[in-house]
Amino acid sequence: MEDIEEPAEIVEPGEIAETGNLEEPMNDAPPMIYMYNYDFGRDPSLTISTGSALCGPVVLSTDDASAARQVNFCKGLKWSPDGTCLLSSTNDNILRLYEKSAEIVDSSTILGDTLTSAIAVKEAESIYDFCWYPFMTSADPSTCCFLTSVRDHPVHLWDAYTGQLRCSYAAHDHLDEVQAPTALAFNLDGTKLYCGFNNLIQIFETQRPGKDSERRPTTPTKRSREGQKGLISSIAFNPDRSGMYAAGSFSKNVGLYDERNDELLDLMKLGDGGGITQVQFSMDGCYLFSASRKSDEIQCWDIRNTGEIIARYQRKGDTNQRINFDLDPSGRYLSTGDQDGRILIYDLKTHELVKEFQGHRDTVSAAGFHPSLPLLASCSGQRRDLLSGQLVMDGDGIECIREDDGTCIPIDSRVCIWGLPYHYDTPMEESTLSGDS
């Protein structure tokens, strides 16, 4: 078992606000707010990517290393809350932190294949999930941290500045053995860490690493038909601060819970597809989006009225691999990838596909909007064994697997940042947005 380290200080939300003493404006005029308006009539442009740096082979930690030789690929990525960093997870059990170049501000910037990681954190086993501290800002190093869930290990809290381990949160099973959650999420104020297990959600106080936690079974007993059954695979909190959170499971159901007492409010069951892989609330908190394995659609649930699916957004996703989606900061657009390397953007008001473009040559495992700029990050790749094939470059300079019969299978494991075409809306005064005339 790993030693539990003392925690580095995590600043509370109120403390963060107090430390940033901003100067008063020189006049009494209200600040001007500029709004991006995407122009999906034009194509996004690739501003920067990792190139072929992540396309090499990887040997997994098994007794028979030759049988476990695979191609490295990107499993997921997430922007930091302040938008200064991008964190990716790959099949070689490494989390790489990329710092967004200051020059990348819009679709007119093209820097080429120059994206390199500033920090690389190596984990011992397969990475199940990772997430940022919700109040992370690069102006305050104490808030710059992220969590990882790793097979057979405690949850780790890493320093995003140094790449050092700050502390650990250890969950144990009934045999007192360390078990890793399949889902991680901070609550909205960052004071608690929610971990998903089989028929169980375990809650840690962020300021108290170690073993101490609350265990909240999602079903009374293993044999009971009541409650939410299955391995909790994704957790998300409602941004409307009502105290509601959602938990998706690999048993094809989504539970809605009350954070104040962790009681089950509603259980929504998915008829088609496989287990739930991701849940995310709309910005207004009235709808819940979910994605699942072996499914060609993303579902939108009406959680305030009927509790039924009211919209379905199509994508090619007949795979067990997670294909993560995202909502833009305005809450109007949804982005997702598919198995064919395409990136799709839907308008949630009209439910129409407003943009589709070829972003990669392999499965796009994640496509996420930048929290404040007209940028979109994507990553790609899928698990491929190298039992007999070899990694080579074809005549066009594309990485591929050459089989014994001479056929080549193109591979693409990249992190890319795309500039989204846009134009500015007319600047508005902040008081106008608040409804003042």
N, C-alpha and C positions, 0 to 999 in steps of 0.2 A: 504494500500500500504506500502511496506517495505521502510525503510529509505535507501537512497543511501549513501554508505560510501565513504570516500576519498580513492583514489587508492593507493596501495603500489607501489613503484617504479618498473617498468619493464624495464630492461636494454635493450637498442637497440643492434642489432647484432654486430655493430662495437665496442660498448663499452664492450661487452662480450669478444671480441678478445683482447682488450687492457688490461683488468684486469688480464688475464692469462699470465703473463710474464714468458715464459718458458726459462729454461737455454739453452745456446748454446751447441750443441753436442761437445764432447771432441775431435773429429776428423772430418775430412771432408768427411768421407765415407757416402754415401746416406743411409737412413734408410731402413731396410729390412721389407718387407710386407709379412705376411703369409696369405694364402688363404685357407678357409675351403672348402673341397670338400665332399659333403654329400655322404654317402654310404647307399642308400636305399635298398640294398640287405639284410641288417640287420634290425631288429626291433628296434624302439625307446624304451627307457626305462623311466618309471615314476620315476622322481627324488624326487618329493615332491608334496603334494596336501593338500587341506583344510579338507579332510575327510568328516565327516557328519556334520560339524559345521554349514553349510548353509542350511541344509535340514529341518529345523523346520517350523512350521506353522506361518503364518503372517496374521494379521487382517488389512484390508485396511481401510482408513479413510472415512467411509460412515455412514449414520444414522443407517442403519441396519447392525451392525457389524457381526452378526451371519451369514448373507447371503454373507458376503464378505470374509469369512475365506478361505485362500488359502495356498498352499504349497509355501514356498520361493523357488526362482530359480534364476540362474545367467542369466542376460540379455545381458551382453557383457563385454569385457575387452580390455585394450590397454596398451602396453608397453610404458614407458616414452621414450622420444627421446634419452636419454643417456643410457637406458637399466638398470638402477639401481632399478626401481620401476615398479610395475604392478598395474593398477587401474581397479577395477571391479565395475559393477553396478548390483544390485539385486532387486528383486520384493518388498523387504521391504523398498525401497526408501533410501538405504544406499549405499554410495560409499566407498569401502574399498581399502586402499592402502597397498600393500604388498611389502616389501623390499626383492629383490632377494638376497638370502644368497651368501656370497662370495665363499662358497664351491661349488656352482652349476656352474660348468664350462663346463662339457661335459657329455656324456652318461654313463660314468662309475660311476657317483656320484648318490647314492641312499640314500636319507635322510628319507623317510617315510612320514606319514601323520602329518607333523609338520608346515605347512604353516599357519601362523597367521597374521592378519592385524596389521600394525603399527599405522594406523590412520583410523578412521571411521567417515565419514561425513554424518549426517542424514539430508535428505531433507524432506520438509513438504508434497509434493505430488509426483506423478509418475515422474520418470526421463525419459525425452525424448532422450537426447543425452548428450555426454560429450567429451572433447578433451583436450589434453595437449598443453601448450605453446610450440611452435616449437623449441625454443632454450633452452629448459629446460636442465640444467646440475646441478647435486647435488653439484658440487664445488662452485656454485654461488647461494646462497639461494634466491636471488631476482628473479631468473628465474624459481624457483620451484613452479609452479602453474598450475591449470587446470580449465576449464570452465564446467558448468553444465546448462542444460536447463530443467526446472521443470514446470509442468502444473500450469498455472495461477500465475506464479512468474517471476520476472526479471531473466535475465541470471546472474549467480553467478560466480565470480572468487575466487577460494579457494587457500589458502596457503598450499602447499603439505608438508611443514615441521611441521606446527602447527595445521592444520585442521581448521584454522580461516578464516572467510570471509574477503577478501581484499576489494572487491567493487562489484557493480552491474551495469548491463546495461539494462535499462528498455525500452521495446518496447510496444507501445500502439496501440490499434485499433481505428476505427473511433468514438467510444464512449468514448475514453480516458481511456479505461480499459486495464490493463496489460495483455499482451498475450505472451505466451512462444513459441519460435521457435521449429520446429520439426527437424532442422538440424543446426549444429554448425561447423565452420571451421575458423581457422586463415589463413590469406594469408601467402605466403612463408616467408616474412620477419617479420611476427608477428606484424605488425603495425596496421592491421585492422582485425575486427571480422565480419564474414559473417553469417547471420542468415536466415534460410529458413522458409517462411510462405506460406499461400495460395495465389498463383499468385503474390508473392512478395519476393524479397531478400532485407533485411535491413542490412546496413553496419555501424558499429561503429568504431570510432578511439579507439584503445586499450588504449591510454593514457588519454582518455576523457570518463570516465564512466558517467552514468546518462541517460538522454533522447535524447541527441543530436545524430542524425544519418542521413544517407542518405537512402531514400526509392527508390528502383528500381523495379517497376512493371515488371513482366515477360510477361504480356499481356496488350495491351492498355486499354481494359475495360473488365468487367466480361462477357459481351455478345460477345465480339470479338472472332473470330476464329484465329486471328493472335497471334504469339508469343507462349510462353510455358504456358500451362494451368495446373492447379492442385497444390496440396500441395507439396512444395519442401521438400524432405525427406532426401537428402544427397548432400553434397557439397565437391568437391575435387579440388585441384589446381595442374596444370601441373608442374612437377619438372624440366622441361627444361627451366623454367623462361621466357617463351614466353609471359606470361601474360594471358594465357588461363586458364579458370576454367570450371568445369562441374557441373551441377545441375540436379539431378534426381528427379522425382516427382511420386506421387502415381497415376498419370494419365497415367502411362506407357510410359513416354517419358524422354529423356535426352537432356538438352540444353547445348551448348558450348558457353561460353561468353568470351569477351575481358575485362580483369580487368581494362584496362586504361579508358574505357568509359562504361563498363558494357552492351555493345550491344550484342545482340544474333547473333552468327556467324553461328550456324547450329542447327537444331532440329532433333534428331534421335528418331524414334518411334518404340516401341517394340510391336510386334503383339501378342505374346503368353504370358501367365503368368499374374501375377498381377502387382501392383504398384512397382516401383523401390525402393529398400531398401538400396542400397549401390552403390557408384561409386568410382573407383580408377584408376589412370593413371599408365601405365607401367613406368619403370625407365627412358627409353629413351624418353618418352613423345609422342610416335607415336601411342599408342594404349590405349583404355579405356576399363576397365572391369566393368561389372554391374551385380548386382544380384537383384532378385525381389521376391515378395510374390507368394505363390502357384506355384512355378516353380522348376523343377528338373534340372536346368542348370545355369551356370554362362556364360555370353556372353562376347566375346572379339570383340570390334569395331575397325575398321581401320579409325582413325580420320584424317589422313594426305592425304588419297587418295580417296577411294570410299565412306567412311562414312557408310559402311555396316558391318554386323557381319561376321567375318572371322573364328571364332572358337567358339565352345561350349564345356564347361566342365561339365560333368554330376555329379549330386549329388541328393540324395533324399531330396526334400525340399517342399513338398506339404503342406505348412502351412503358416499362416499369421505372424508367428514369424520371427523376423530377424535372419538370419544365416549368420554371417559375414565371409568374406574371407580375405586373406592377401597375399602379395608378399614378398619373402625373400629379404635381402639386395642386392643380386646380380641381382635381377629382373628375374631370370630364373625359379623359382618355385612358384607355387600358392598353398596355403593351405586353406582347408575349412572343415567344419563338415557337418553332415547330420542328418536326423530325427532318424536314428537307432543307434546313438551314435558312428558312425565311423568317423575317421579323414582321409581325402584324400589329397594327394599331387600330383600335376600335374607338368610335365616338359613342360614349355611354348615353348621350341624350337621344341620338337617333338609332343607336344599336347597329350602325353601319360600319363596315370595314373602310376606313378612310386612307389607309396606307399599307402597302405590302411590298417588301423589297428583299432581295437575296443578300443576306448579311454574311452567311457562312456557307461552307461546303459540308457541314455535318450538323447534328442536332444542336439547336440553340437551347442551352439549359437555363438561361436567364436573360431577361431584357428589362432593364430598370431605368426609370427617368431620374435625372439629376434633381435634387430637391429645390434648386432655385434657378438654374440656367437651362437653356434649350439644348440639352445634351441627353443622349441615351447611351447607356453602357450595355454591352452584351457579351456573353461568353459561350463557348461551344465545345463539342466533343462528346464521345460516348465510349463506354467500356468495350474494348476490343482486345482479344487475346492474341499474343504473339507466340503461338505454339510452334509454327513452322515458318511463318512469314518473316520478312525482314523489312526494316524501315529504310526507304530509299527516296530519292528525289526523281520525279519523272522529267520528261523533256521540257515541261513548262515551269519547272522549279517548284512543283507542288509536292509536299510530303505525302507519301502513300505507303501502304503495306504491299510488298510484292510476294505473292503466293508462289508455291512450288510450280504451279502450272504457268507462271509468267504473268498472270493477271495482277493488276494494281488496284488497290482500294484506297481512294483518297481519304485523308484524315485532316481534320481541322480542329486544333485545340488552341484557341486564341481568346484574349480579352480585347475588346474593341470599344472605342468611344466614338460615337457618331454625333455630328452636328445636325440638329433638326432645323429645317428652314422655318423662318418666322418673320413677322413684322411687329413693330410696337403698336399697341393701342395708344390712343391719345392719353397723355399723362393725366392722372386724376389726383385731386387732393384727397388726403386721408379722410377728411371729414365728409367728403362726398360718398366714399365707400361705406361710411357708417350710416348713411341715410339722411344726413343733414342737407338741407337745401340752401 
